[in-house]
């Protein structure tokens, strides 16, 4: 029978239970859970071409027999009389009125439970059982570790700036968050709004490795409602937290239910970059953010088009998804329209169900028009709600995480009619010009055998289909010109009548380093 453990230090004071301080709680175990969709989700995926194993984390590598974390790694220095800790502890919502727990995959209880779980899972694994009880927000539970403690066993802050960030290899059925715990006193000043990043769930992908710079760790949006936050903490939250980090948490906050997870490895970004450098010609490999614009697995409903916008249009950023077909072709996600009282909101249902945008597509067309089905997002709207052309040159390109069994053309559209997609009906014609989908700079996302991340510099975008357009030469331009006046970015599926396929769009990012 599985053993269920709650945050309590009772007779069985095992390693995986968080023991309390003099006030009856572990520093940082009480936390207002961050809403995953509000957190930063920018990350660096481990490249598949790398010659090293991303699971060999320098902080913790269970496959090499590590049972606690080497938290002193790269630490500038431990405080006087402090001793490195690094033992895994349980984190739950018990002190907030919840009854969440973690069910471990072992029946053995005793002083060696930490070792037993690690050996059983080749990591730290279990099932988070989330239950609200008296909570007014989503319940939460997970695991974490304290970096160091003083002679009295009290957690103390440690400067881990030299880590540069962290890399984690994990699996999870729900989207977790990584949180930087600053200790009870600072946490209270912040209203428990801790610097954090969002991780995607991995139900269909297996273990993944995600790396985050300290600057990626941001406060949840609701910190704006916390009164009296010291000015010092309002900016550069991740970097400042790294200078006085008390504990580190892997937390799942979601609707009541059960969600499996397995943490396979944890390392510093400094070590990751060093090993990457050993296996490539670059001593300091480029770091891109393949999900900084939109992370479906983290529950993002709109694209953060204004993330790098200048002040001329930042406040006008849009990023809402829309679709269009030739009136005969169709998307499978239209099944949600029957429950959609407001045009376009069915995309939110798709994202919640798929952890991204997933659908079948069937091309039919007409005698006069090539079959086409496309979806995309607007960059910005002006004060009257009309779409606005904007400059996205500083994105340096785009990264797409996806899976598809049918080719998809990704293009930059500078001249779509000024249409409000909230009021447009399904199947509306974006432009009367039947050749609109062939005019503009584009790249083609190839068919994949599994999930893949493709990054394209703007120079990769070419007008490859002008030969399909009558008098196509008159539309010839440069990608540099188009980038200064983009209206919408589109994912276009076209071909022959009768073609069909399936696709899954998981994340979008810029190609910025």
N, C-alpha and C positions, 0 to 999 in steps of 0.2 A: 504494500500500500504506500502511495506517495506520502511524504511528510510535509505538512504545511507549517510554515514558520511565520510568526508575526514579529513586529519590532518590539521585543520585550526581552529583558535580561533576567531570565528566571533560573530555575535549577539547572537547565541544560544551557549553560553559557557557551555556546559553540561559536566558532570563528566567524561564521556567516551572519550572526546576529549582532546588530549594532549595540554595544554596551553604552550605558549612559554616563554622563558627567554628574557632578554633584546636584544639578538641577533636574536630574532624571531624564536627560536626553542627550543624544549625540549632537555635537555641533553641526548645524546645517541640516538635520533630518526633517525639521519642520519647514515646509516650503509651499508658497502659493504656486501651483503648477503653471508652467508656461504653456500657453496655447501654441501647439506646434506650428500652426500656419503663420504665426506672428514672428517666428524666429528666423534668423539668418540660416540659409541652407546652402551657401556657397561652399564648395568643397573641391578637393583635388582627387580624382580617381587614380588608383594605382594603374599605371599603364600595363597592358597585357604583354607587351614586348620586353618588359624589364627582366633582367636575368636574376634578380633576387626574389626571395619569397616574402611577400608583404606581410605574412603572418608572423615573421620572426621579429616581433616588436622588441625594441631595446628596453622598454619599461616592463613588459610582461609577455612571456612566451610560454604558454602552458605545454606546448608540444616538446619543449626542452626541459620540462620538469619544474617550471616556475609556479609556485603556489601563492606568493604575494608579490607586490610590485616593487621594482627597483626605483623608488621615487626619488632617491638622492641623485639619480642620473642627471648630470649637467646643472644641478642646483647651484646657484651662485655661491651660497653657503647656508648651512642650517643655522638657525638662531642658537645662541648660547644655551647649553644644557638641553638642547632638543635632540631627540632620537627619531630616525626615520621610521615610519610606520608602514603603510602600504598594504594592510590586510583588508580583504574584501568585507564589506558590511552591507547590511540590508537597509533599504530606504523605503518607507511607506508613508501613507497619509494618516497614520493612527492618531497623531497628536492634533490633527485638524478635524477629526470627527469621522474619518473614513474607516473602513474595515478591510482594506486591501491587503494582499499577502503575496508571497512567492511560494510556489510549490516546486520543490527540488526533485530531480529524477533519481532519488535514492531513498531507501528505507533506513539507512544507517544514521544514527544520531550519536554524537560523541565528540570528543575533543579533536578528532581528525576529519570532521565533516567538510571543511574547506578542501582538504586534500582529496577526499572522496568525490566531491562534486567535480573538481577540476579533472581528476582522472577519468571519471565517468563520461564527461562531456568533451574532453580535450579543450576545455574552456570553462567559463562560468555560464551555465545554462539553467533554465527553469521555465516555469509558466507563471506569468504575472496574472493574478486573479484580482480584478478590479471591482470594488463594491463601494458605492457612495455612502450608504447609511445616512448621516446627517449633512454630508457635504452639499454645497450649492453649486459646485463646479465639478468637472471631470475628476474622478479618483486617479491616484497615481501610485506607482511602486517601481522599484528597481534595485540597483546595487551601486556601490560607490566605494571610495577609499579615502582615508585621511592621510595627508602627506607626512606629518611629523607630530610628535607630542612632547610635552615637557616632562620634568621629573615627576610631576603629579598626575600624569596621564591626560593632561588637557591638550587639545589640538592647538597648534601654533601655525602662523602663516609662514610660507616659504616662497622665496623668489625663484620662479621657474622660467624666467624670461628666455634663458638660453635654450629651452626646448623648442622655441619658435612656434610651437603649436603642437597638436597631437594627431596621430593616425590610429584609427581603430578598424579592426576586421571583425565583422559581426553578422548575425542573422536576426531578424525580428519580424513577427507577424503584424506588429503595429509600428507606427512611426515614433521612434524614441527621440529624446533630447539629451544632449550633453550639456551639463550645467557646471559652472565654476562657483563653488561655495566659498564665501569669504569670511565665514565664521558668524556666530550669532549676532555680534554687535553691528558689524557692517551690513549683514543681511537685513537686520531690522531697519537700519537707515534707508535701505533701498526698498523697503516694503516687501521683502522677499522676492523682488523682481531681479533674478540673478542673470548675469551674462550667460548666454546659451546659444547653441546652434541646433538645427533640426537635422535628423538623419532620416532617410527614406526607409520605409518598410521593405522587406526583401522576400516576400512570400514566394515569388516566382523566379527569383534570380539566384538563390543560394548565397553563400557568404560573399560579402563585398568589403572592400577597404575604402574608407573615406578619410581624408586628411583636411585639417582646418588650421589656418593661421590664427594666432591670438586675436588679430583684428577682425576675424569672422564672428567672434562671440559678441552678440548684441543683446540689449535688454528687450524683453517683450514690450509690445506697444502699450500695454496698460501701465507701464511705469509713469506715463504722463499724468495719471490720476493719483500718484503717490505724492503726498505733501511733504515738503521739507527735505528733499533729496539734496545732499551737499553738492555744490557746483562742481567740485573736483570730479565727482563720479558721473557727470552727465555726458562726458565725451570720452572716446577711446576706452570704452569699458573693458574690452578683452585684454588689451595690453596692460591696463592698470591692475586688473584682477590677477594677471600672471605674476605681478611683482609681489603679491601677498596672498597667494592661493592657500586655502586651508584644506579643501577637499574637492573631489571630483566625482560627479554623479552621472550615471546612465539611467534615465528615468523614462518610463512609459506612462503617459497620461492620455486616457482615451475613454470612450463610453464603457460602462460596466460590461465585463466579459473576461475571457481568458485569452492570453496572447503569449506564445512561446518566444523565447529569445536565447541567443547563445553568443557570448563575447569570446572571440577566438584569439585576439591579440591586441595589445596596446603599445604604441611606441611614440617617440617624439618626432615632430616634423623635421627637426635637424638631422636625425638619423636617417629618415626616409630620403631626404634630399641628398645626403652624402652617398647613400647606396645607389640612388638613381644616377648620381654623377659618375660613380664607378662603372656603370653599365652603359654610359653614353659619352658622346664627345663633349658634352656641356658640364662644366664643373658645378654650375648652379642652374638646374633645369628650369624651364619656364613653368610657371604655375598659372593655370587658367581656372576659370570657375564655370564648369559645365552646367550648373543649375542656378546661377545667380539671378537670372531673369524669371525663371518659373520652374518650380519643382512640384510636379503632380503628386509624387509619393508623400510629400509633406503637406498636401492638401491645398496648395496655392490655387485659387480660383481664377485669378487674372494674372497677366504677365506684367512684371514690374518695368514697364517701358521707360519710366522716368528715372530709373536708378542712377544713370550717369548723364542725365539731361542738364543742359545749362538753364539759367534762370528764365530764358525767353519762352520756354514751354514746359518746364518741370511741373508746374501746377496744373497743366492741361493733360497730363499723362493719362492714357486710357487703358489699353491692355486687355480688353474684353474679347473673348472668343466669339466667332461667328462662323457660319458655313454657307455654302452656295452650291447649287448643282444646275444642270441643264434642264431641269424640271422633270426629267425621266429617270436619270441616275439617282442613287440614294445612298445614304449612310445608315448603318444599323442602329446608331444611337438615336435615330428619330423615334424609336419606341418610347422614349421618355417624353416626347412632346405631348402625349395624351394627358400627362400629369403636370404640364407646364403652363401655368396661367400667364406667365410673362415671357415674352420672346427671349430666347437665349439662356434662360436659367437652367435648361436641361443639361448644359455643360457641367454645372456644379454637381448634378447627380452622377454624371459619367465619371467625373474626377473622384468623387467619393467612393464609387464602386470599383474603379480600376486602378486608383493611385496614379492617374494620368488620363490621357485621352485614348480610348481604345474603341475600335469599331470595325465592322465589316463594311465593304463598299462594293457597289454593283454599278457598272457603267452601262447605260442604255443609249442615251443620245437621241438625236432626231435625224431626219433625212437632210436637214440643212446645217446642223451644228455637230461638230465632233463631241463625243461624250466627255463630260468633265464633272468631277466632284472636287470641291476644294474647301478648305477651312483655313482660318487665319486669325489675326488680331490686328486691331487698329493701334497706331502709335499714340495719337492724341486727338482731342476734340477742342474746338475753340469755345469761347464763352456762350455761343448760341447752340452748342451741342453738335456742330458740324465738324466732320473729320478735318484734321489739320496736317499738312505736310511738315515733317521735321527732319533734322539732321541727326543721323545715328553713326556718323563716321567714327566716333570715338569708341564704339563697341569693338572695332578692329576685326570684326567677323562674328560668326555665330557657332555655337556648339549645340548639337542635337543628340539626346539620348533616346533611342527608339528601337523598335523591332517591326519589320514589315515583310510581307511576302509579295508585295507589289511595289514597283518604283514610285517614288514621290518626288516631285519637283518643288524645290524651295525657292521662291523668287521674292524680289523687292519691287513692290508696285508703287509707282509715284503718282498715278493719275486716276485711281478708282473714283467713280462719281461720289460726290459729297452726300453720302447716305447715312442716316441714323439707323444702325443695325438693330436697335431696340424695337423700332416700329415696322421694319421691313418684314414682309411675309416670307415664308419658306419658299425657296425656289425663285426669288426675285432676280432679275437680271442686273448685274453690277454695271455692265456697259453693253450697249447695243452691238459694239464691235465684236464679231464672232472670233476674232483672232487675238483678243486681249491677253489670253493666257500664254502666248508665245513671244511677246514683245520684249520683256524686261530681263535684266541680268538675273541669272539663276544658277543653281547647282542641283544635281540629282542625288537624292539619298538612295543608295543601292539597296537591293533586297538583302536581308540578313538571315542567318541561320539561328540567331539568338539576339539578345539585347546588345546594342553597340552604341558607342559614343563617337560621333564624327564632328570634327572641328574644321571650319572653313574660314580662311582669311577672305577679306572683301575682294582681293585680287582673283580669287577662285570663281567669282560670279561672272558669267559670260552670257552674252545674248546668243545662245546656241541654237535658237529655233526661229531666227528671222527669216530663214528660207521658206517657212510655212506661211509667212505673212505677205500678202500682195504689196508690192512697193516697199518691201521691208527696209530697204536702205534709208528711207526717210525717218525711220525710228532709231537709227543707229546712234548710240550715245556712249558714254563711259560710265563705269560703275561709280566713279568719283562724283559725277554729276547727279546720278540717281540718289546716292547716299545723302545728299543735302536736302532732299525733298521726298522722303519716303512717307507714304500714307498708311500702307498696310504690308505686313509680311504674310505670305500665303504658302500653304502646303497644297500642291495641285496634283491630283490623280487623273490622268487621261490615258486614252488608248483606243482600243476597238470596242464596239458594242458587244456586250457579252462578257467582257473582262470583269473579274471580281477578285477580291482579296481581303486581307485583314491587316491591321496595323495597330501599333501601340506607341504613343508618344509619351515619354516619361519626364523629360526635362529639357529646358532650353537655357543656354548661357551665352555670355559674350566670349570673345576670344582675347580679352584683355589679360595681361600678365599681372 
